[in-house]
């Protein structure tokens, strides 16, 4: 199992698997569905290789990640789109473009982050937003009483080490005093391979 997890931690292998099992199709439909407008400046934090960029080509899009190789790959992939930009950034050190964005997408990234640093990341992402801008948080969740064997296997093999329940996420946001404007539950397609479900939180600056 350790060897399998090590192999799946190779980005191209994991991204290919996500495509095969339908995870990318699910995300492409889910992420844009919560946006009330299809325009403005959008920051995609933790964009990796531009896995979700295609769903946001109507926006002035900035993708940032701490993985320089991922940023390089994404830049090549979307080089023909003048409204799409990718940059390396470490938001644990400083905010990125303060008071600049209408939307920030924080999707499928929390479980990769040290929980002790999560409040700092959210604080810096809120700094990046204009007043009235929206932070869109999507995150996979553990549901011990509901997840079947396949779902639990995917959670175990995921590259992130800090997968939480919905209650745990809500407790963190409450402790930090964030005002959640909206919460939604997004069940993954109940097909032969049942992927983890997602929860969504909207925070308005």
N, C-alpha and C positions, 0 to 999 in steps of 0.2 A: 504493500500500500504506500509506503514512503517513497519508493522508486516511481510509482505511478503519479503521485502528487508532485514529485520533482519534475517529471516530464511535462505535466500539465501546467506547471509554473512558467514554462517557456511561452512568451506572449503569443507567438504565431500558432502554437498548438492549442492554447486555450481559446483564442479567438476563432479558430477553425471549428473547434468543438461547439462553441456557442452558436455558430452559424448552423451547424448540422442539426442540433437539437431544437432550433427555432427560437433561441433566446434573443437573438438580435432582431428578428421580426417583431417579437413581442415588445421589445424596448422601443423600436422605431415608432410603433403605434402609440405606446403609452406616454413616453416623454413629452411629445408635442401636444398631447390632448388636454393638458391643464393650462396651456397658454391662452390668454384671452385675446391676444393680438399676435399677428404673424410678422412683426417688424420690430425694429429697434436694435440696440446694442446688447449682445448676449455674450456672457462669459461662461464657458464650459470648463469647470474646475475638475481636474483629474480626467482629462480627455483621452488619455492613452494614445493610441494610434489613430485617433479620429473615428472611433467606433460608432459614435452617434451623430457625427457631423452631418451626414446626409439628410437627417430629419430636420435640420435647421438652416438650410441654404437660403431661406427667405430673409434671414437676419444678417446684420453685420456681426459676424461671428469671430470670437477670439477663443481659442482652445489653449489651456495651459496645463502643464504637467511637470513633475520633478524628474521624469525619465527623459533624458536628452535624446536617446535613440528613438523613443516613441514619437517625440516631437519632430525629429528629422523625417521619420517615415510618414507621419501625417502631413507634413509640409509638402512632401513630394506627391502624395496621393491627391491633394486638393490644390495643387499649384495653379491650375487653370481658373480658379475662382477668386476674383479680386476682392470679394467681400469676406473671404475666409483667411484668418491668420492664426498661426500657432507660435507660441513662445514658451521657453523654459521659464519656470517661476517656482520659487519656494515660499509659499504663503505662511510657513511657520516663522519666517524671518521678517516679512513685511507685507502689507496689503498690496494688491495689484491694481493700478489705475484707480485711485480713490474717486468716489462720486462720479463715475463714468458710465456705468452700465444700467440698462433698464431691467435686465433679467440676469440672474446667476443660476446656472444649472449645476447642482451638486448631486450627481446621480451615481448610485452604486459604488460609492467611494468611502463612506463612513467606516465600513468593516475592514478597510485597509489601514485605518489611522489609529495610532495610539490614543485610547480614550482620554488620557490626560491632556492631549493636545487638541481634542475636538473643539472645546470652547474657543480656543485661540483661532482655529481655522474659520469657524463660523463668524467670529467677531471681525476677522479680516475680510471675509466675503461680504459682510454687510457694509463694511467701509467702502468696498468697490461699487456699491449700488448708489444710484441717485436717490434722493428723497422720494418715497413712493414706489421705488423699485421693488422687485419681488425676488426672493430667494426660493428656488424650487428644489426641495430635497426628496430624492427617491432612494429607498434603501431596501435590500432584501432582508427578510426577517426569519428567525427561527420560530417554529410553532410546534413544540415538542409533543403536544397531544394530538396534532393534526397531520404533521408531515409524514409521508410514507417512506419506505425504505429508499427509493430512488432519490427523493427530495433530500433526505438526510445524507445520502452519499454525495450528492452535488454540493451540499453545504460543507461537508467534510473536505472535499477536494478543492474547494474554492481557495484562491490565493490569499484572501483576507483572513486574518486571525481573530477578528473581533466582531463576529456576527451576533446581533442582539435580537431580542424579542421586541415587539411593538411597545410593550409596557416599559421596557428598559429605555428605549429611545425617548418616550414621552417623559419619563422621570428625569432624564438628562436635560431636556429642554425646559421642563418646569423648574428644575434646580437653578438653571442659568437665567431664568426669568424671560425666556423668549415668548412672545405673544404669537401663538399659532393661529393664523387667519383661516386655515382650511386643512383638513385631514381627509385622505381618501385611502381606501384599501384596494389594491389591484391584484386579483388572483391570476396566477399564470394559467395558460391554457391547460385544461385537464385532459391531456392526451396520454399516449402510452408512456412518455417520459414527463413526469410532473415536476416542473422546475419550482424553485422557491417563489413564494408570493412576495409582493412589494407593498410598502406603505409609503404614502406621499404626505409631505408637510409643506405648506406655503407660509413663509414669513415675509411680511411687508415692512420695509424700512420706514 
